[in-house]
Amino acid sequence: MSTSSTAQHSMLHDYERDGYVIFRNVLDPELINEVNGHVEWLQRKHPEVRPEQLGHEFLRDDPFWVRLVSDDRLLDIAEMFVGPDIALFASHYISKPPHSGQPVLWHQDGAFWPLEPMRVVTLWLAVDHSTPENGCVRVVPGSHRQDFSAMRDSTDVENVLGKEIAVDVDESQAVDMVLAPGDVEVHHPNIVHGSQANTSPDRRCGLTIRYIPTSTRITDEQPYPSAFWLRGDAGSVNRYQPQPVYVPGTHYAFRDAASWS
Ligand SMILES: O=C(O)CCC(=O)C(=O)O
């Protein structure tokens, strides 16, 4: 990555202090255009699924999705946080439609995850402009130093997870992750975060990408449906999905599709 070692050092310092850090202009507009087409294609393919729920179960047989999360610009960022031996654990589009996008209630990601140890980093890729009006991600800086709190079911308001953290959150401390398409926000598995409903006329789409070092064991089914070995040494604690093969007419068509045939 073109980020200098001084800039990398300062970003790691911010991440350690705050539990999050933002990288601007990571992916180019052409690729973001393809990502947009992919989201629309997934929605046509799965009309029964809310667009906030286009999750990792659809990823295994999707060459474009695997190509996207394997992009060197994203892996170079992940490498700063989890080291050189990298696998994908999960990835999920949360596309909040205009006027009716559901909120994500306050939570800590790692409280949901079958990982041992909890060494994992999330890259949240902005597909759209993401603002307070359309329900951008909000984080509580420094809350990554807390242990995991219990979660409780929450169904009073329709929401993406159906759960929330079972302790009070001081919302006055929360910071809005205002992002442009192609920007990436990186966050820690313990940080308290969420997002509000989208009542604006603009869609708010982002892709969560969860990268683990290959030394982190997935303590659930093996191979986990969205586990792909992506860089460095595959290690021996997990089994991984084979790279999907692109079939014209079956899969989303994209620029590099020929190299996935
Ligand atoms: O996209 C959102 O609104 C929430 C994202 C989130 O909870 C996450 O990245 O873990």
The ligand as a Tripos MOL2 file, in Angstrom:
@<TRIPOS>MOLECULE
LIG
   10     9     1     0     0
SMALL
NO_CHARGES

@<TRIPOS>ATOM
      1 O1        -23.5340   -0.9700    8.8060 O.co2     1 LIG1
      2 C1        -24.0100   -0.7190    9.9050 C.2       1 LIG1
      3 O2        -24.9010    0.1000   10.0570 O.co2     1 LIG1
      4 C2        -23.4910   -1.4230   11.1330 C.3       1 LIG1
      5 C3        -22.2010   -2.0940   10.9050 C.3       1 LIG1
      6 C4        -21.7830   -2.9880   12.0020 C.2       1 LIG1
      7 O3        -22.4610   -3.1850   12.9750 O.2       1 LIG1
      8 C5        -20.4850   -3.6530   11.8960 C.2       1 LIG1
      9 O4        -19.7100   -3.3520   10.9880 O.co2     1 LIG1
     10 O5        -20.1850   -4.4780   12.7310 O.co2     1 LIG1
@<TRIPOS>BOND
     1     1     2 2
     2     2     3 1
     3     2     4 1
     4     4     5 1
     5     5     6 1
     6     6     7 2
     7     6     8 1
     8     8     9 2
     9     8    10 1
@<TRIPOS>SUBSTRUCTURE
     1 LIG1         1 GROUP 0 **** ****
